[in-house]
Amino acid sequence: MDHNRRNMIKSSAAIAAGATIFSPNMLFGNDDRKARIAFIGLGGRGRWHLRLCLERDDVEVKAICDIDPEAIELTNQMLKKAGYKNVPVYSEHEEIYQKMLEQGDIDGVIIATPWVWHTKMACAAMRAGIYAGIEVSAANTLEECWDLVNTYEETGTPCMILENVNYRRDIMAILNMVRQGIFGELIHMECGYQHNLWNVKFNPGVEFGPGSKGEARWRTQHSISRNGDVYPTHGLGPVSSMLDVNFGNRLMYLTSTASKARGLHHYIVKTAGEDHPNADVDFKLGDVITTVIKTANDETITVQHDTNLPRPYSLGFRVQGTEGLWMDVNSSIYLDGKSPEHQWEAAAPYLEKYDHPLWKRYEEKAVGGGHGGMDFFVDHAFVESIKRKVNTPLDAYDAAAWSSIAPLSEVSIAHGSEPVDIPDFTRGMWMKRKPKFALGDEY
Ligand SMILES: NC(=O)c1ccc[n+]([C@@H]2O[C@H](COP(=O)([O-])OP(=O)(O)OC[C@H]3O[C@@H](n4cnc5c(N)ncnc54)[C@H](O)[C@@H]3O)[C@@H](O)[C@H]2O)c1
């Protein structure tokens, strides 16, 4: 282990324990250093992260790992075009990423594999002293959530959940408004993942599982085996930052309710007819899952998972306090004493006025960077944290708390929507921890 890495680990272990440590390097960054990044999982999402990293002059790609020869081929074409020669490739079998992590010259790894691999790969990276950047959700079971936290605390190596929606421009402007008290004291939040995934869960046609394409190879199985909010973090991440979850607040308990499951079967019959063998598949995942969470500071959050029915995409945000609210579905704001009585105002002028300093600074670089620019910021934060040798702005506690909603909602649904406690993954540190997400205009 080199000297720098030992320093980094010391600092982040101290931060994990709640201490604030500043060295000159941490305050001013180490901008002439490059972040040496490797990638596990180079499907659609992994290659998108790679593309963003290739556009940066402070990232060096050190290794790639994927078990699909086509993904490797497409990745190699991108690397070649970017001027790379002989980047080590790890592709022989499902555990080959372990060997990659031993390569010795990797600072951070971006993990964009199917969900069941995320925690295992992230923990292996942390154990190797390598920053783990995990796609969402970070974990599928409660045990995995604890694995992330325990491994982070044992190794002191940072682990960032790559929740891009935290960096969406309107979300960051609303966060800015929340922090300036414009909505008063927060009372109730709504969010979710409301996205018709018919063409993702079945590809091509109504096919899924081995031999199909993209996420249909693995994601659809979760709709057969599980009934819960299997993808909670796109909604819960942004809302948690606004409510300071894990920083003076925490998620306490939830109740979850599932509707009947009809949408995926309906799609199969509509597309391929009742005689198609997949028309006999028994899908367990309710079409609309509604979870209500109570926080330690007494706010309520509803989280919806709605991916099996035809509908336009929306994360359904609502941020409501004693002075008014914002809703994204109608892009509107109402503020007591400011908006015309009982009438919505267009959110756009507010979003412009309260545009987050990060967006103001990096707008040019971010636009075109995927999902309206937010993908630029999530990778930027990961890379900058590595270069500065500091903890990441979204961390292992965030990854665990937000991802835990998936297994806990399954438990609640299985027991007639009974309340289920959400563990305190910070083991009491939430009472003292200070917010660290998007506080300035650097990363
Ligand atoms: N944040 C976002 O907006 C966003 C968008 C899309 C996907 N995602 C997430 O990113 C992840 C990947 O999604 P995707 O759409 O790229 O899926 P994908 O199926 O296109 O790609 C996954 C890749 O992982 C590879 N893989 C599987 N097991 C592996 C192993 N053991 N070792 C190495 N490689 C392995 C597969 O061969 C495949 O190329 C998922 O967790 C998904 O939820 C997030």
The ligand as a Tripos MOL2 file, in Angstrom:
@<TRIPOS>MOLECULE
LIG
   44    48     1     0     0
SMALL
NO_CHARGES

@<TRIPOS>ATOM
      1 N1        -28.4280    5.7450  -12.9340 N.am      1 LIG1
      2 C1        -29.0710    5.5510  -14.0790 C.2       1 LIG1
      3 O1        -29.6900    6.4520  -14.6360 O.2       1 LIG1
      4 C2        -29.0200    4.1910  -14.6960 C.ar      1 LIG1
      5 C3        -29.3910    4.0090  -16.0260 C.ar      1 LIG1
      6 C4        -29.2940    2.7280  -16.5570 C.ar      1 LIG1
      7 C5        -28.8510    1.6840  -15.7760 C.ar      1 LIG1
      8 N2        -28.5100    1.8970  -14.4920 N.ar      1 LIG1
      9 C6        -27.9980    0.7990  -13.6490 C.3       1 LIG1
     10 O2        -26.7170    0.4240  -14.1570 O.3       1 LIG1
     11 C7        -26.5190   -0.9790  -14.0070 C.3       1 LIG1
     12 C8        -26.2160   -1.6040  -15.3540 C.3       1 LIG1
     13 O3        -27.3100   -1.3840  -16.2160 O.3       1 LIG1
     14 P1        -27.1720   -1.5680  -17.7960 P.3       1 LIG1
     15 O4        -28.3800   -0.9380  -18.3910 O.co2     1 LIG1
     16 O5        -25.8440   -1.1370  -18.2740 O.co2     1 LIG1
     17 O6        -27.3030   -3.1550  -17.9050 O.3       1 LIG1
     18 P2        -26.6720   -4.0990  -19.0210 P.3       1 LIG1
     19 O7        -27.3130   -5.4180  -18.8830 O.co2     1 LIG1
     20 O8        -26.7510   -3.3960  -20.3590 O.co2     1 LIG1
     21 O9        -25.1360   -4.1900  -18.6400 O.3       1 LIG1
     22 C9        -24.6520   -4.9470  -17.5650 C.3       1 LIG1
     23 C10       -23.3030   -5.4950  -17.9840 C.3       1 LIG1
     24 O10       -22.7210   -6.1770  -16.8730 O.3       1 LIG1
     25 C11       -22.0430   -7.3260  -17.3930 C.3       1 LIG1
     26 N3        -21.8490   -8.3070  -16.3210 N.ar      1 LIG1
     27 C12       -22.7600   -9.1310  -15.7540 C.ar      1 LIG1
     28 N4        -22.1930   -9.8820  -14.7830 N.ar      1 LIG1
     29 C13       -20.8790   -9.5300  -14.7490 C.ar      1 LIG1
     30 C14       -19.7630   -9.9620  -13.9860 C.ar      1 LIG1
     31 N5        -19.8900  -10.8810  -13.0130 N.pl3     1 LIG1
     32 N6        -18.5670   -9.4020  -14.2200 N.ar      1 LIG1
     33 C15       -18.4150   -8.4610  -15.1930 C.ar      1 LIG1
     34 N7        -19.4360   -8.0220  -15.9600 N.ar      1 LIG1
     35 C16       -20.6520   -8.5500  -15.7260 C.ar      1 LIG1
     36 C17       -22.9500   -7.8070  -18.5040 C.3       1 LIG1
     37 O11       -22.2760   -8.6590  -19.3940 O.3       1 LIG1
     38 C18       -23.3850   -6.4940  -19.1270 C.3       1 LIG1
     39 O12       -22.5470   -6.0910  -20.1810 O.3       1 LIG1
     40 C19       -27.7920   -1.4860  -13.3520 C.3       1 LIG1
     41 O13       -27.6010   -1.5450  -11.9810 O.3       1 LIG1
     42 C20       -28.8320   -0.4510  -13.6920 C.3       1 LIG1
     43 O14       -29.8840   -0.3970  -12.7630 O.3       1 LIG1
     44 C21       -28.5800    3.1270  -13.9400 C.ar      1 LIG1
@<TRIPOS>BOND
     1     1     2 1
     2     2     3 2
     3     2     4 1
     4     4     5 ar
     5     4    44 ar
     6     5     6 ar
     7     6     7 ar
     8     7     8 ar
     9     8     9 1
    10     8    44 ar
    11     9    10 1
    12     9    42 1
    13    10    11 1
    14    11    12 1
    15    11    40 1
    16    12    13 1
    17    13    14 1
    18    14    15 2
    19    14    16 1
    20    14    17 1
    21    17    18 1
    22    18    19 2
    23    18    20 1
    24    18    21 1
    25    21    22 1
    26    22    23 1
    27    23    24 1
    28    23    38 1
    29    24    25 1
    30    25    26 1
    31    25    36 1
    32    26    27 ar
    33    26    35 ar
    34    27    28 ar
    35    28    29 ar
    36    29    30 ar
    37    29    35 ar
    38    30    31 1
    39    30    32 ar
    40    32    33 ar
    41    33    34 ar
    42    34    35 ar
    43    36    37 1
    44    36    38 1
    45    38    39 1
    46    40    41 1
    47    40    42 1
    48    42    43 1
@<TRIPOS>SUBSTRUCTURE
     1 LIG1         1 GROUP 0 **** ****
